[in-house]
Amino acid sequence: MENLTIKPNYVDLFSCIGPKCADSCCNDWKIIFDKQSYKKTIKHKYLADLAKFALRETKESDSSWAVVKLDDNGACPFLDPQKLCNIHAKAGEKALSYTCKTYPKNEQLIGPDKYQSLFLSCPEVTRIVLFDDNAFQFSANENGSKAALMPSPPWLEKSYEYSLDLLLNSGLSWQESFLAIGLLLKTSNEVRLDKANIEQLSVRYNQLLNMAQMGMITEQFNSIPYTPLPQKHTFVAIHDALCKTHSRSTRARFESINNAIAALCNEQNDYSIDKINEIWNTEVTTKLTEHAELFTKFILYSMFHDHFPMHEDHDPEQVLQQLIIDCFMIRCYLTAVYHAENGLTEENIIKCFQVYHVVRQHKPKFIERIKNILSEYGLTSLPAAISLLKTQ
């Protein structure tokens, strides 16, 4: 049997919009040249002179041989006045560096199969994922490879499948579904550590479906207290980490979000999480009725993109905590922008998700910082992590 390539429709729907992009990857982006692309560029008759001062050799490896020296405005010097790529125009797509040739594409080999996705750090990808009705039609096609590769662990595949089902088919809100998924992952982790057998994972999944249908998950979610102080500390710490890590933190797009957040400071110049949550409850949720599936789509994307709860360094419960943090932070950003702009346009929604993911998807140190913050503020238990989603 041939191995499969699995992808959602948003991969095929994407097409780079070039100079029309609101946050081009040709600006403020570390562009790495592999050795082959570098050699082709410095020897090209129309690119050689420019390449002499536009590229800096690093020789870290054949795949990381040189980097682009961005200009004073953070732009790639290979852009022409119309913000189109001179390398692509004069030497063709094959001459592009691996970074430029592949971004925003993402491909993972999981077991014997390839999973194709795109990065939300690209505004056009975010637009398609969140707003195109056809984004989540999936295909699985034979890719011509018959390599006999080890399958991924059964506990991972069942956890992935059951988590998606609890999100989409349990009748729970997306916030409540996190609680059900968290309870599932406790069993997943036991199976992963050989403390339980794989059959117990299926038993637990069916128990959770029954609990959801009986209203028990909703009841448990409602019993978790609203804790504004840990929310405030967590938000301030993670936003500070984002500001320090973001490669475009001095650009207008990022500053518009940062200024919106600053406008919600109280008289003591302190962030008011109560105010943020009040605006979310009384204003934003009523205005977002036409986008009621916004966070469900985002969580579905995240689970597929990362093959949830797969992670090299974090256990399944820590992976869930990271995803909860993502939703918490983006909810706060949406609220702040709504308050500043007296509404939320589609472009502003895209901006909140995309700006956050420029760091979230490309800076491993930021992910480690989130993990440490959760530990610092005692948010590593499931109820404590879920409490970040409570708004009253």
Summary of the structure (lengths in Angstrom):
residues: 392
radius of gyration: 22.4
end to end distance: 52.7
largest distance: 71.0
contacts: 1215
relative contact order: 0.13
helix: 58%
strand: 11%
